[in-house]
Amino acid sequence: MSNQAPAVKVAAQKTAITPTRAENFPEWYQEVIKAADMAENAPVRGCMVIKPYGYALWENIQRALDDAIKAVGVQNAYFPLLIPLSFISREAEHVEGFAKECAVVTHHRLEMGPNGKLIPSPAAELEEPFVIRPTSETIIGDSMSKWIKSYRDLPMLLNQWCNVMRWEMRTRMFLRTSEFLWQEGHNAFETAEQADTDARKMLDVYNDFFTNFMAIPGFLGEKTADERFPGALHSYSIEPMMQDGKALQICTSHNLGQNFAHSCDIKFQGRDGQEHFVHTTSWGLSTRSIGGLIMTHSDDDGLVMPPRLAPQQIMILPITKDDGTAASVIDFCQKIANDLRSLGLRVAVDVSDRRAPDKMWSAIKKGIPIRVEVGAREMEQGMLTHTRRDIGRESKTTCSVAEFLGNVKAQLDAIHQNMYDKAMRESRARVFTATTLGQVKEFFTSGQVGFVRMPVEILEQPEYQIFKKDNSLSSRCLPFEDEGRMVLIGKSY
């Protein structure tokens, strides 16, 4: 394998994305999404249109995670979008947690008003309003109460892929939108021990997914009482650090105890012949994970996609000229693409009539893991030039097609590992361990960004509570690795 001059000469350019991360991280984030053509704001307040490239990523997330969920015995089902208000009202703590975010359907028909505009028909007011699901514990619980009669019906392990609505005031694409896509799992068990084991197990399923597909390292732990899911006994989460030092709660898993079983009347005849309430769990991951992927890996030239989820793992760029060789070069590229597809890889060939530099920058901004360039000279020699997105131009290499086909899977694995290691290295370097409130204050008032790991006892100090509020801090989790003795705090999305 030998390094040669680039197949395409590109004029010097500082960055493809402006502003840069250092200049304005929130604006940079929006520009990365725009440059990759992933999504755009919808005409409905707080909602987004997920464009084909962004949705292809979500589909790959679904496929990989769905396989992992089914591997632990969970079955998919589907439940209604509209939840009777009386269902939501059954669980007081749950209602309090979601009441301000609920969108409510009150009428079932429109009519023309006196001003010539459509209005809800006064004659079509619903006897009972419906809430557009903010989450489905109550309506799934209602079905479970009909399906579960005996301990022989347990455990019951259910998951659904769906959309939910939470009326957010401040929205940002993928990270926080009024409507978003997710999966929500709801399991029921005989004993309290089984339920807590399940909540922890599902967090491990998520962690395996983040590690092996998204290349995102995070802190696994239990949420503090003030951050716990409404109605839960225990909430567990994974908290990765974004490049700006803020936390993103990227998934959660909850041990709900018997709270929802009591409110939804989910009972079974036990092995002792007596009637008992089940113990339930719920767990979910949403399109917010795409926001986490962007903020963990991307750079000032755009997206950097983890190979195992990238809609296109390899983009081939035919470099053609008006010398009669264009058709042959394109045919040569299509043959390479077919050979790569036969290896099970996702490949595209850019046959647009754009200039070569524009094709290259498009592939870069979309974060495609490997970019391949082929011109007439490479075709004649049976060669190609390839570049890794995670490393950039320093990785540009020319080799034979056969050599590339022989090691491309290893290269994709190396890209994944490099992305994970980089994210791990950079995030762990910004975790500061404090033993006193003074050290906590010093960290956050000195302009540093990241997490502080501190003893849980500091949480209860009134002076800390004031400092926390004044500096927009929150408890992220009690890391499992610290066995509940320490808590991670920081700024978050």
Summary of the structure (lengths in Angstrom):
residues: 493
radius of gyration: 25.9
end to end distance: 44.8
largest distance: 85.8
contacts: 1600
relative contact order: 0.12
helix: 39%
strand: 27%
